[in-house]
Amino acid sequence: AATFEKIRKLEPSGEWIPYANLNLARCYYQNDQYEQVLRMVADSKNRFPKDVDPEVALLQAHALRLLRKYAEAARSYEQFLQHYPNHPDVESAAYERLICLAATDSKSWETEAVAFLKDHSKTSGAPRIFYLQADRAFRKKDYLAAAAAYAQIALEKFEPALTPEILYRHGYSLAQMGRHEDAARLFDDFFRRFPDHELAAGALFQRGLAEQHGGKSQRALESFSQIVDQFPKAPERGTAIYRVALLQGEFKKYAAMRAAFQQLMREYPRSKFAQDAGYWTGWSFFEEKKYAEALPLLLQARKADAAVYGPQTTSRIILANYYLKQRADLLKEVDALPANAAPLAAEIHDWLATQ
């Protein structure tokens, strides 16, 4: 660069000056001196060889992009594409223009990306455009579009550092669409390949949810239990314990259910599931016909939140009092029932009347 600058001062009108200008601009660009590139190109007194206009135009566009002047860079790339539609660098310029438009959050980006991929879906820049397409859709919670775009990314040809994110978001998008089996497969692939990644516990949790929604409760229990055992600091761990407890109840393993809820309250005393834990613990005792143990917990749950627990607790409280032969409490519950409540079993009224 220093040598070409000297040449330009020797005889500004010399026939070699346009070539010195070109090579000086190239040197500035290679030295990351992008502001100098722009000053050279913008100065109308600087002459360049006639056959290098496309290269100069690209140098200007690239320099703007690397200076993060994305809106100006996008316009420069667009002018290049209009002026030199048959140039060998058209594909590269179209790709860089899309990158700039994405950086400015252009409203036309999706349409432009579809047009690019229609002609360049097998090119080296396609995976990045698919990735941006998926990322934009995912952030907008358009999971159908996100999943479709993530599926198009050839991971073996893309940036390895982004593979965990792509697998996770692809799986999450599929889960939101109800494709639980496919989602579980992707999360399983994630955990197998990246067991120590910061998203590993989240992937296990999402795998458990997908398995549970897909009707594979035993596998879901194993996924949630793995989080509890292997990831003591994971933010999903408290919720994983809660789901372990509910699944143990689903399998009628009531003692294990209560043990899980006890662990939850011991390790996460301020858990948002505290009231649920009380209700389900009472429910588990009721299912085992341990009515004396169930009754105070069901009463406590109803008192804590009648809107949530009222209907399902009241029916059990009535039955628990009936089986425990607690006439006064049973009569109080029956008298408090609203007029439109479902009819009680005949034997409850018969026993009350007899008493």
PAMI-783021 format. One line per 5 residues: number of its first residue (from 1); their letters; for each residue x, y, z of C-alpha. Coordinates in Angstrom, 3 decimals, padded with zeros to 6 digits. Layout:
NUM	a	X/Y/Z; ...
REM end
This chain:
1	aatfe	000.000/000.000/000.000; 002.794/002.403/000.898; 004.513/001.768/-002.445; 001.344/002.305/-004.479; 000.697/005.548/-002.588
6	kirkl	004.160/006.777/-003.653; 003.469/005.835/-007.282; 000.261/007.873/-007.297; 002.215/010.986/-006.237; 004.880/010.689/-008.937
11	epsge	002.705/011.700/-011.871; -001.061/011.791/-011.159; -001.874/011.749/-014.867; 000.403/008.802/-015.744; -001.023/005.841/-017.610
16	wipya	-000.151/003.473/-014.779; -002.134/005.479/-012.190; -005.494/003.662/-012.725; -003.751/000.350/-012.006; -001.998/001.830/-008.977
21	nlnla	-005.385/003.017/-007.710; -006.887/-000.423/-008.198; -004.055/-002.199/-006.420; -004.050/000.375/-003.621; -007.778/-000.207/-003.069
26	rcyyq	-007.122/-003.945/-003.019; -004.354/-003.472/-000.449; -006.577/-001.318/001.754; -009.247/-003.998/001.600; -006.834/-006.818/002.451
31	ndqye	-005.475/-004.737/005.356; -009.031/-004.246/006.730; -008.801/-000.520/006.007; -012.357/-000.327/004.748; -012.848/003.394/005.293
36	qvlrm	-009.897/004.076/002.978; -011.437/001.789/000.350; -014.664/003.789/000.460; -012.843/007.119/000.247; -010.916/005.977/-002.812
41	vadsk	-013.983/004.675/-004.619; -016.087/007.724/-003.745; -013.467/010.218/-004.992; -014.353/010.965/-008.637; -010.774/012.111/-009.317
46	nrfpk	-009.494/008.581/-008.795; -009.358/006.741/-012.107; -009.546/002.949/-012.374; -009.034/000.652/-015.380; -012.195/000.487/-017.485
51	dvdpe	-012.527/-003.284/-017.294; -012.527/-003.501/-013.466; -015.735/-001.622/-012.700; -017.415/-004.788/-011.320; -014.483/-005.447/-008.975
56	vallq	-014.478/-001.874/-007.720; -018.234/-002.016/-007.157; -017.840/-005.222/-005.133; -014.969/-003.776/-003.101; -017.235/-000.879/-002.171
61	ahalr	-020.151/-003.156/-001.230; -017.933/-005.512/000.787; -016.311/-002.611/002.625; -019.711/-001.201/003.591; -020.854/-004.613/004.828
66	llrky	-017.703/-005.155/006.885; -018.182/-001.715/008.433; -021.708/-002.852/009.352; -023.303/-000.219/007.178; -025.772/-002.861/006.092
71	aeaar	-028.430/-000.705/004.456; -025.849/001.041/002.228; -024.147/-002.279/001.500; -027.452/-003.869/000.442; -028.028/-001.000/-002.009
76	syeqf	-024.498/-001.381/-003.388; -024.969/-005.119/-003.928; -028.319/-004.464/-005.595; -026.700/-001.975/-008.004; -023.989/-004.514/-008.795
81	lqhyp	-026.613/-007.172/-009.567; -028.501/-004.769/-011.830; -025.414/-003.563/-013.716; -023.584/-006.896/-014.031; -026.232/-009.654/-014.167
86	nhpdv	-023.859/-012.074/-015.935; -020.827/-011.550/-013.720; -019.339/-014.697/-012.067; -019.801/-013.134/-008.614; -023.560/-012.600/-009.011
91	esaay	-024.407/-015.485/-006.680; -021.977/-014.259/-004.020; -023.301/-010.697/-004.283; -026.906/-011.910/-004.027; -025.988/-013.912/-000.940
96	erlic	-024.204/-010.997/000.754; -027.120/-008.714/-000.063; -029.463/-011.109/001.751; -027.150/-011.135/004.755; -027.276/-007.327/004.843
101	laatd	-031.061/-007.288/004.483; -031.356/-009.752/007.364; -029.161/-007.492/009.502; -031.521/-004.568/008.846; -034.566/-006.796/009.514
106	skswe	-035.961/-005.972/006.097; -039.663/-006.680/005.646; -038.966/-008.077/002.200; -036.350/-010.528/003.437; -038.510/-013.668/003.357
111	teava	-039.599/-013.002/-000.224; -036.026/-012.246/-001.272; -034.762/-015.409/000.437; -037.305/-017.610/-001.324; -036.238/-016.116/-004.656
116	flkdh	-032.560/-016.703/-003.860; -033.091/-020.321/-002.798; -035.137/-021.031/-005.890; -032.027/-020.440/-008.003; -029.252/-021.236/-005.522
121	sktsg	-030.518/-023.981/-003.187; -027.424/-026.160/-003.766; -024.810/-023.414/-003.445; -022.406/-022.858/-000.556; -024.453/-019.915/000.726
126	aprif	-027.768/-021.793/000.844; -027.319/-023.356/004.325; -026.792/-019.912/005.871; -029.920/-018.552/004.175; -031.934/-021.568/005.323
131	ylqad	-030.577/-020.962/008.817; -031.578/-017.287/008.792; -034.956/-018.243/007.346; -035.485/-020.734/010.171; -034.219/-018.356/012.845
136	rafrk	-036.545/-015.550/011.780; -039.528/-017.919/011.648; -038.648/-019.435/015.040; -038.444/-016.019/016.699; -041.874/-015.222/015.264
141	kdyla	-043.168/-018.585/016.602; -043.977/-019.699/013.083; -042.915/-023.233/013.903; -044.181/-024.750/010.663; -041.930/-022.488/008.584
146	aaaay	-039.059/-022.877/011.071; -039.161/-026.678/010.962; -039.289/-026.678/007.162; -036.227/-024.435/006.950; -034.233/-026.278/009.614
151	aqial	-034.872/-029.545/007.752; -033.158/-028.083/004.671; -029.867/-027.333/006.421; -027.169/-029.867/005.583; -025.497/-029.951/008.992
156	ekfep	-022.362/-031.654/007.677; -021.788/-028.647/005.398; -022.667/-025.959/007.912; -020.956/-024.323/010.868; -020.428/-027.043/013.540
161	altpe	-020.852/-024.518/016.357; -024.474/-023.944/015.314; -025.440/-027.625/015.096; -026.684/-027.875/018.735; -028.926/-024.827/018.330
166	ilyrh	-030.311/-026.117/015.027; -031.103/-029.576/016.418; -032.730/-028.099/019.530; -034.862/-025.539/017.716; -035.812/-027.992/014.985
171	gysla	-036.990/-030.468/017.613; -038.850/-027.777/019.538; -040.592/-026.602/016.363; -041.709/-030.143/015.552; -043.008/-030.595/019.098
176	qmgrh	-045.076/-027.417/018.836; -046.592/-028.826/015.638; -047.602/-032.041/017.431; -044.970/-034.180/015.697; -043.823/-035.650/018.998
181	edaar	-042.097/-038.763/017.669; -039.945/-036.748/015.253; -039.199/-034.195/017.983; -038.134/-036.907/020.437; -035.819/-038.368/017.793
186	lfddf	-034.082/-035.009/017.259; -033.701/-034.331/020.977; -032.320/-037.833/021.413; -029.821/-037.116/018.641; -028.914/-033.829/020.346
191	frrfp	-028.215/-035.477/023.698; -026.274/-038.323/022.133; -023.987/-035.899/020.280; -023.746/-033.096/022.850; -024.206/-034.572/026.354
196	dhela	-022.200/-031.765/027.972; -023.690/-028.839/026.065; -025.406/-026.033/027.983; -028.682/-027.031/026.296; -028.311/-030.739/027.130
201	agalf	-030.651/-030.677/030.124; -033.178/-028.668/028.130; -032.970/-031.181/025.291; -033.586/-034.033/027.731; -036.567/-032.179/029.174
206	qrgla	-038.030/-031.529/025.737; -037.427/-035.162/024.821; -039.359/-036.186/027.921; -042.254/-033.887/027.026; -042.332/-035.219/023.461
211	eqhgg	-042.296/-038.811/024.706; -045.039/-038.094/027.225; -047.264/-036.368/024.661; -046.538/-039.232/022.275; -047.916/-041.756/024.766
216	ksqra	-044.522/-043.179/025.804; -044.795/-042.499/029.520; -042.097/-044.921/030.655; -039.520/-043.374/028.339; -040.617/-039.913/029.473
221	lesfs	-040.086/-040.954/033.092; -036.564/-042.084/032.220; -035.781/-038.761/030.514; -037.034/-036.653/033.425; -035.273/-038.898/035.952
226	qivdq	-032.023/-038.501/034.021; -032.256/-034.724/034.444; -032.870/-035.113/038.178; -029.889/-037.431/038.603; -027.329/-035.909/036.226
231	fpkap	-028.021/-032.164/036.124; -028.232/-030.799/039.690; -027.974/-027.160/038.564; -030.236/-027.292/035.510; -033.123/-024.784/035.554
236	ergta	-035.426/-027.564/034.310; -034.656/-029.865/037.242; -037.463/-028.733/039.566; -040.067/-029.185/036.853; -038.499/-032.541/035.975
241	iyrva	-038.999/-033.748/039.575; -042.629/-032.614/039.397; -043.182/-034.580/036.186; -041.461/-037.634/037.654; -043.919/-037.477/040.533
246	llqge	-046.970/-037.257/038.255; -045.737/-040.093/036.066; -045.189/-042.290/039.119; -048.801/-041.571/040.004; -049.848/-042.532/036.478
251	fkkya	-048.111/-045.894/037.056; -049.921/-046.216/040.412; -046.602/-046.091/042.261; -047.993/-043.841/044.945; -045.155/-044.145/047.454
256	amraa	-042.650/-043.175/044.742; -044.955/-040.312/043.751; -044.960/-038.958/047.286; -041.205/-039.392/047.598; -040.706/-037.305/044.462
261	fqqlm	-042.980/-034.553/045.777; -041.120/-034.583/049.092; -037.844/-034.210/047.203; -039.339/-031.336/045.216; -040.414/-029.441/048.340
266	reypr	-037.174/-030.210/050.141; -034.926/-028.996/047.314; -037.245/-026.319/045.878; -039.328/-025.020/048.810; -040.509/-022.004/046.789
271	skfaq	-041.494/-024.066/043.773; -044.514/-022.924/041.787; -045.726/-026.513/042.122; -045.984/-026.380/045.926; -049.791/-026.327/045.980
276	dagyw	-049.951/-029.001/043.304; -047.628/-031.152/045.387; -050.015/-030.962/048.333; -053.042/-031.821/046.213; -051.431/-034.724/044.413
281	tgwsf	-050.000/-036.122/047.645; -053.524/-036.112/049.073; -054.802/-037.634/045.845; -052.240/-040.455/046.091; -053.330/-041.302/049.639
286	feekk	-056.954/-041.295/048.498; -056.156/-043.662/045.615; -054.589/-046.035/048.167; -057.725/-045.715/050.325; -055.710/-044.053/053.078
291	yaeal	-058.491/-041.596/053.729; -057.278/-040.278/057.075; -053.974/-039.233/055.487; -055.669/-037.886/052.356; -058.333/-035.729/054.009
296	plllq	-056.239/-032.925/055.581; -054.170/-032.524/052.396; -057.255/-032.299/050.192; -058.852/-029.767/052.542; -055.653/-027.706/052.508
301	arkad	-055.494/-027.738/048.693; -059.109/-026.605/048.393; -058.571/-023.845/050.925; -055.448/-022.652/049.104; -057.172/-022.371/045.710
306	aavyg	-060.811/-023.371/045.464; -061.032/-022.242/041.835; -058.370/-024.753/040.793; -058.820/-027.594/043.254; -062.420/-027.173/044.386
311	pqtts	-064.340/-029.638/042.203; -061.850/-032.509/042.319; -061.142/-032.117/046.037; -064.748/-031.756/047.225; -065.873/-035.050/045.729
316	riila	-062.938/-036.849/047.367; -063.411/-035.038/050.676; -067.038/-036.209/050.747; -066.070/-039.799/049.990; -063.213/-039.730/052.523
321	nyylk	-065.589/-038.516/055.265; -068.111/-041.179/054.252; -065.567/-044.001/054.396; -064.220/-042.673/057.720; -067.805/-042.488/059.053
326	qradl	-067.377/-038.833/060.081; -071.046/-037.858/060.107; -070.773/-034.204/061.160; -068.065/-033.330/058.631; -069.824/-035.278/055.893
331	lkevd	-073.143/-033.523/056.554; -071.390/-030.152/056.472; -069.872/-030.945/053.067; -073.145/-032.229/051.641; -075.118/-029.222/052.869
336	alpan	-072.535/-026.896/051.284; -072.938/-028.378/047.814; -074.454/-025.980/045.255; -077.927/-026.725/043.912; -076.573/-027.659/040.500
341	aapla	-073.969/-030.094/041.844; -073.879/-033.611/040.456; -075.976/-036.065/042.512; -074.120/-037.999/045.200; -074.201/-041.761/045.454
346	aeihd	-077.437/-042.965/047.031; -075.625/-044.822/049.806; -074.160/-041.547/051.121; -077.629/-040.023/051.598; -078.911/-043.327/053.007
351	wlatq	-076.125/-043.474/055.580; -076.627/-039.835/056.581; -080.373/-040.361/056.943; -079.803/-043.497/059.009; -077.368/-041.692/061.285
REM end
